[in-house]
Amino acid sequence: MTPQYDAIVIGAGHNGLTCAAYLAKAKLKVLVLERRSVIGGATLTEEFHPGFRNSVFSYLVSLLDRRVTQELELHRHGLELLHRPGGSLSLLPGDHMYLPRDTARAQEAIARFSKADAEAYPAFEAMLGDMGELVREIARDVPPNFAGGWSDIWRLLGKANSFRKLSAERQLELTELMTMSIGDVLDRWFESDPIKGLYGFEGIIGNYADAYTPGTAYVLLHHVFGEVDGRTGAWAYARGGMGSISEAMANAFRAAGGAILTDASVAEIKRESGRATGVVLHDGREFSAGIVAANTHPKVLFGQLIDPAETPPQFRQRIDGYRSESATFRMNVALSELPRFESLDHDERGLAAMQNTIDICPSLAYINAAYDDAKHQGWAKKPVISMCIPTLLDDSLAPEGCHVMSLFCQHFRRELPDGRSWDEVREEVADQIIDTVAAYAPNFRTAVVGRQINSPLDIERKLNMLGGDIFHGKLSLNQIFALRPVGGYADHRMPVEGVYLCGSGAHPGGGVSGIPGRNAAMTILKDQRRGRRRQV
């Protein structure tokens, strides 16, 4: 007899677990199916070298929505956040720039390179703070659908009212940030390379683009709307790695009566008369449910699990054109000692700076060179690199006296020229990344005793993120807000009745926020109460 559930969630990544936990708390009988043998998706901790553990893919906490943390009681279920001092450390040729959270001290650091930039910095920081609060408000809600009903019109008017509350100058700045390149925005505010490089990286992180690609300024906004325990713009580590987030979510889900099945790869979403009735696994097992929430890439949902030919022509056309490539290469390294960056004093103040993000992105020209290299040869000769050393705050991840480091690197194309495969070149490229870091810390190469490599192909294969896209699709202007994943379907309801999208392919996009999962669950529960069905 086919097991019966009220709802099935495909994918035990953090958004799938979030969605499932809310549904289970609402007394629905819920099953989560995960194709891998471990839960967590990109929110995962693994031992990658004997005695060394680290977050495999995602590696920092900031966008995790406070409502999700509180409503699912994640701290009670095992989540502990370790607050970083705050700020960013940017490595420069023969020098460095550390911007702490304290504005006056940050101005002192910037003034070494430009007094004019130091004077402009407080206004720039205030502008980003205001924009971050607005973007957070927009990100937390289900966006309206174009050509929707009255509820969509009211939601759209509500967003317009939030925009109206901004000053005239802030309204203009927001419009510019939503449409301009990160390079053009930074050129307007600053004159020196170090400050432009530091903020320029935020516009291309997980985004295959150069610094002057229109729309990259929005990606900066996407990374500043976060908060940690109410502190806007703060970042933290999860003790035990990012896998502790998914474990806490799974604990909350199980406590509400939910069930998780691993090694359960879904082959197809079953349908009758245009409505979902359950799923079939690749091993032949079947499970029934009138609700199926997919924590998958949109083109996996409509391409692998549902034939796009069964959807409306306009939807099919747009989903076919959905763009997905983040040009990301992800590494973890096990270290016998801390890297000793030549330009940094390794005293108490220097170690405090290293507890934060450490970037190699000295200028906008550096970003553009990395992009051009990737465009022509497949990967950057001198990549943009963002590094974190979580063991400076969490000694549970490595043996005493040793450390782990996360390296998030751009730009690396999913498809290489001349038919080459990442399986052929991944070790060579990893060596090149290590050489790039060693140019700033000569002891780094010999300090590396183990490493874990995830090329764009590895990311695609392991996580089913097409194009190796860590955001489940580019955060371009035609793939955000009411256009994510495509116009007319931004409210999580897909063009097959009973099917919902609950992953990062839905608004507000990528990052460990839990917002797509929560909002999808709220939409499902609303439909349950109203007996609503989408008319296709």
N, C-alpha and C positions, 0 to 999 in steps of 0.2 A: 504494500500500500504506500502511495506517495506521501511523504511527510508534509503536513499542512502548517503554514505560518501566515500571520497577518502581513508581514513585510520581510523581504529579503534585501540585504545590503551586499552589493558586490564590491569587494575590496576592503581590507582591514587596515588601510592607511588612516591617518589621524582624522580626516574628514568623514570617512566611512564609519569609524568608531564613534565619532561625535554624533552623527545622524542616528546611528543605531541606539546609542545611549538615551537620547531624547525620546525616541519612539518607545523604547522599553520602559522608560520612566512614566510614559503615558499609558502603560498597561497593554501595549501591543505585544504579541508574540513575534519575536524578531530573530532571524538567523543571519549571521555575517559569514560570507564565503570568501576565503583568501586563497589565491592560487599558489602562493609560496608556502613554505613550511614554517615561516615566522610571520608574526603580525607586525604592523607598523608602517609598511610601505617605505616612504622616504624618511619617516621618523623612526629611526632604527639605531640601536647600539649593538656593535659586534666586537668580539675579540679578533683582531686582525693580525696579531703577532703574539706569541706566547707571553702572557702577563699584561698585554697592552689592549685596552678597549677604547673605542671612541664612537661618536656619531658617524654613521656611514655616509649619509647624504646631507640632509638638513643638519645644521650644527649650532644655531643660535635661537634664543627665545626673545621675541619682541612683539610680533604681530598676534600672538595668542590672545584671543579675545577674553576680556575679564569676565564677561557673562558666562562663557563656557567654563572657565576655571571655577567660578563660584557655583553655578547652577549644577554642574556635575560633581562638585566637591572634589576636584582633582587633588588638592593638597591632602585631604583625608584619605584618598586612595593611593597615596605614595609619591606624589609630585613635590619636589623641593627645588626651588629656584635659587641660584647663587648670583647675587647682583654684582655686576662688574663696576669698577670705579666710574666708568663712563668716558667717552671721548674716542679719538682715533689717532693711531700712530702711522704716519706716512713715511716710508723709507725713500730717500732721495740719493742721488749720486754724491757720495761723500758727506751726506748730511741727513737730517730727518726733521719732521715737523710733527709735534704732538699737540693735538687740540683737546684739552680737557673740557669737562662740562662747564666749568667756571668760565664765564664769558671774558672777564678781565684777564685771566691767565691765558686764555686762547688768543686774545688780542696781542699779548706780549709775544707769543710764538709766531703769529702771522707777521708782526711788525719787523721781524728779522728779514723778511723777504719783501715786504711792501707796507709802508705806513698807511698808504691810502686804503689798502685792503683791510688792514686792522681797524680802521675807522668805519669801513662799510660793513664789517662783520656783524655787529649787534643787530643792525636793521635786517640783514639777510637772515640771521638766526630767528629773529622775531617773526619774519614773514613765513619761514618754514614751519614755525610752531603753530601759527594761525592756520596755515594750510593743512597741517597734519591733523588738527582737530576737526576741520571740516571734512577732510577725506575720510577720517575714521567714522564720522557720522554717516556719510554716504555708503561707506564700505559695509557697515553693519546691517543695512537694510536690503530687502529684496528689491531690485530695481524694477521700474515699470516696464511693461512691454509696449513697443510701438503699435499703434492701432489697437490698443487693448480696450477693456471696458472702463466703467466709471472708477473702479478701484485703482486702475493704472493711472488714470487722469489725476486722481487725488494724490497718489504717490508722487507723480511728477510735479504737481503744484507744491507739495511739501518740500521737495528738493529745491525748487525754485525759491521757496521762502527762506531756506537755509542760505542760499546764495545771496539773497537780498539783504540778509543781516550783516554781510560783510561791508566794509567801507568801499567807496567807489574805487579807491586805489587797489584794495585787495581783490575786488572783482576783476579788475583789469589784469592784475598779476596772476590770478588763478586761470583766466582765459589764456594768457600767454604760456603758463606752465603746462597747460593741457595740450598745447599745439606746437610749441617751439622745441628745438633741440636743446639738450643739456649744455652743449657748447655755446650756443647763442645766449642762453640765459646767464651762464657764468662769465662770458665775455662782457656782458653788460654790467655785472656787479664787481668784477675783480680784474686785476691786471697781471698778477704773478702766477706762474705755473703751479707751484705746490698746492695752493688752495683750490685751483681749478681741477687739478688731477684728483685730489681727494674727493671732491663732490662729483666730479665727472664720472668716477667709477660707479657711483650710485645710479647713474642713468643707463649703464650698460650691463649691470650685474644680471646674469641670466637673460641677457637680451643681445642677440647678435646684431650689432649696429655700431656705427662709428659715433663719435661725439657730436656730430652735426646732423644726425638723422632726425628729422622732425618727429616729435612725440616722445623722444627719450627723456625729456624733462619730467613727463608724467611718471616714469619709472622711479625717478628720485622721490616723488611724492608717495609712491606705493611703499617705499621703505621708511618713510618718516611718520606714518600714521600710527605706529605701534606704541605700546606702553607696557610696562612691567609693574604689576601691583599698583596701578594708578600713576606711575611716573612716565609721562609722555616722552618718547624718544629714547627711553632706557632700553638696554639690552642685558640679557642674563644667560647663564648656562643652566641647563637642567642637570642636577646631580645624577651621576650615572649615565649621562649622555641623553640625547633626544629620545631614545627608546623609552625612557621613563615616562614621557608624556603619553605615548601610545599605550604603555602598560597601565598607567593610571586611568586612561579612558576605557580600556578593556575591563579593568576592575569595576569601574562605575557601571558599565554595561552589564557585566555578569551579575553584579549585586542587584540590578533591576530585573534579573531573570532572563537575560539574553544568552544566546549560544553562539560560539565562534567555531567554525570548521576550517582548518588549514588543509593544504594540499588538495584544494577544491577549486580547480580551474573551470570557470563557466564557459561553455561552448556557445550557448544560445539562450536568449530570453524567449520563453514560450509565449505565444499569443493566440487568442481566439477572438474572431470578430473584431480585430483591431485593438484588443485590450490584452495587457500582460496577465498571464496566469501562473507564471513561475519561471524556473530555469532548468536547463539541462547541463550537466557537467560533461567534461571531455571523457570521463570514465563511464558515462552512461547513467549515473545517478540523477534522479529528478526530485525537485522540491517545488511545492505549489505555494503561491502567494498572489494576492491581487495587487500588491504594491512591490515594485522593484526599484530600489535606489542604487544608482551606479556611481561609485567612487572611481571612475575610470576617465581616461582621456576621451573627449567627445568623439574622436574618430575611431576609437576602440568600441565605444558604445554603438555608434552607427558605422559599421564596417566589419566588425568581428562578431558582435552579439546580436545586432539587428541589421537586416539588409536595408541600406539606404533607399533602395527602390520602393520600399513600402512606406516612405514618407512623402509629404507634399513636395512638388517639384522645386519650389523656391527654397525650402529648407535643405533639400538634397544638394542644390547648386551651391548654397552658402557653406554647408558643412564640407563639401568637396574642396572648397577654397580656403578652408580654415588653416592658418599658418602655424607651424610648430617647429621651432628650432631655437635653443638658447645658447648653443655653442659653448657649453660648459664642460670642463674637465675637473673631476673631483678626486683629491688624494687625501689619505691619512698617512702620517709617518710616525713611527716609534723612535724616540730620541733617547740616547744615553745621557745627554746633557742638554741644557738650554742653548739655543742658538745665541751667539754673541755678535750682535749687530755692531759693526765697527763705529758707527757714528753715535751710538747710544751709551751713556754711562750706565753700567749694570749695578747701580746702587738701589736703594729703596724706591726712589722716584722712578728710575728706569724700569724696575720690575713692575711697579704699579701701572706704568704705561703699557707694558707688554701683556697685562691682563685683559686688555681691550683688543679690538681688531687692529691688525698690522697689515698695511696695504703696500703693495708695490705698484704704484700708478702715479708717477711723478708729474705728468702733464697730460693735456688733451692730445698733444701730438703723439705721445706714447700709446694712447688708446687707439688712435687712428692707424698707427703703424701695425699694431696687433690685429686690427680688423683687416687691413690690406694684406698682411701675411696670410691670414686665414682664408681670405677670398681667393688668393692665387695658389697657395700651396697646401691649404687645409688646416694649418695651425700657426699660431703666433710664434715667431722666433724668440721674442721677448714678451712673454704673456703678462697680462694684468693678473695679479695674484692678491687674494685676500686671505690672511692667515689668522688663526686663533690657537691659543695654547690653553685649553681648558684645565689642565692639570695644575696651573698656577692657583686655581681656586678649588679644584676637585681632585684630591689625591687618591681617589678610589679607582682612577682609570689606568694607572701605571705603577710599576714597582717603585719603591722608595728611591728618591734621587733621580728618577727618570721622568720623561714627559711624553705626551702625545700632542701632535699638531694637526689641525685641519687646514687644508689648502683648497681654496675655491678659485678656479682659474678660467680666464677668458683670453682669446677666442679660439675655439676648436670646432670645426665644422663636423656635422654628423656624417655628411657624404664627402669623402676624400677624392681628390682628382686622380685621374689615370686608373680608376678602378681599384685603388688600394683599400685595404681593410684596416680598421683600428686594431684588429687582432695582430696584425703584422708590425705595427709601429708604436703600440701603446707604451712599451718599455722604453723605447728610444725617446718618446715625448716626455715620459716621466723623468728620465735623466735630465732632459733639457730644463724642465721646471725646477728640479733640484739645483741645477747649475745657476739658474736665475736667482734663486734665493741665496746661494752660496756667494754670489758676487757682493752681497751685503753682509753676510755672516760667514766668514771663511771656515769656521769649524762645523758648519751645517752638514756638509757632505759626509764627514766621518762620524758625525753624531747620529746619522740615520742608521738604525739597526734593523728596520723592517718598514714595509710600506704596503698600502692598499690602494689600488688604482681603479678608478671608474671613469672610463672614456665615455664620450657621447653614446657610443654603441652599447657599452656596458649598462649605462643608465637606461637606455631603451629596452634592452633585453631583460634586465632584472626587474624593472618597475613598470614595463609596458608603457612608458612615456614616449610617444612617437616623436622621432626627431631628437631624442635625448632631451626634450624640453622639460625643465624642472618645474615650469609653471603650468603644464598641460596646455600650452598654447601661448603665443606671443601676446604681450600686453601692449599691443598696438592700438591706435585710436579706433580702428574698426573692430576690435575684439575686447573692449572693456565696457563696463556698466551695462546699459540696456542692449548692447550688441554682443554680449558674451553669453553663450558661445556664438550665437547668431541672433540677429534681430527677430523679435517676435517670440523668443523662447528663453528670455532672461530670468523668468520667475521659477526656474528649476523644473517646470512641467515640460516634458518632451512630447513630440508629436505622435507618441504611441500612448494611449490611455493607460494610466497606472505606472508609467515609467518616469523617473525623476533623475536629474543629474545632481549629485551632491559633492562632487570633487572640485579641484582647482580650475577645471574648465568652465565652471560657473563663476559669477560675480562673487567676490572681488578679485579672484584670480589666485596666483600662487602665494607661497609662504605658509608657515605653520600658524594659521589663525583659528581654524575650526569654524570660521564664519560660514563657508559654503555648506558644511555639514549641518550646522545649527539651523540655518535659514531653510534648507531643504526639508528638514524635519518639521519646522513650523508650517511650511506650505503643505506638507503631507497631512499633518494633523488638522489643519484648517479644512482641507478637502474632505477629510473623514467626517468632520462635524457637519459640513454643508452638503455632503453627498455630491460634491462637485465632480464633473467630468469634462475634460477638454473636448471640444468639438473640432475634429480635424477635417 
